[in-house]
């Protein structure tokens, strides 16, 4: 199953179709998956090191100050998607 994250304020000319948008997850669900992955790893520092993510950046993502970038999404098996007009 394709699972995608999309920021509410994003737009792209190659937006997903409405059928594909049905599988888009909310940013909160992505953070929940990230927290679960960190817990499985044993620590945020260990998870960050394993996936080549800076610990400060990871802390910012977990606190909601920044959006998860490509490395975090890839580590979680989530694709970034831009959706318009369906949600």
N, C-alpha and C positions, 0 to 999 in steps of 0.2 A: 504494500500500500504506500502510496506517495503521501507524505505528510509535509506540509509547508508552513512556514511562519511568514506572516506579513505584518508590517507596521501599518497602523490605521491611516497614517498620513501619506502613504506612498502611492505613486501612480506610475505606470509604465505602459507604453503603447502596445507592448506584447503581453497584456494582462491575460490571466487564465480565463478559460471559459467558466460559465456558471457551474457546469457539472464538475469540473476540476476543483472549483472553489469549495465544494461541499466537503473536501478533505483538508481544508486549511484549519490550522489550530490557532487558538488565541495565544498572544505573547505570554500570558500567565501559565498556560500549559507547557510552553517551552521552558520556562523557568522551573516549573515543577519537575520536568524531565532532567534538567541540568542539576537540580538539587539531588535528585535520586541517583544520578550518575556519580556525583561527588561523594555521596554517602557510600555507594558501592566501592569507590576507589579508596575511601578511608579518610581523605582530607582534601580540602580545596587546593592546597599547595601541590599535593601529589597529582591531582587531576590536571591542574594547570600545566605542570611540568610535562606530564605524559602527552598532552595535546598541543604543546608549544604556545600556550597562552600565558600572558603575563599575569601574575597574581593580583596586581592592582586593578587591571582591566577586568579580570574575573569578578573581583569584589564589586566593581562598579556595575557590572551586568546583574549580579545577584541582588544588588540594592535597588535596581531600577534606574540608576543614573545614566546608563548607556544601554544600547540595544546589543543583543548578541551578534557578533560578526560571523564571517564565513567559517573560520576555524572552529568556533564553538558549535555552530549549526552542523557542520560536517561531522564533527566528533559525535554528535547526537543522532546523526543519520537523518537530518531534517534539511530540506531545501528552502531557500528564500523564494517567496512568490509575491507577485504584485497583483492584487485583485481589485477590480473596480466594478461597481454597479450590481453586485450579486448579494452582498452580505447585508 
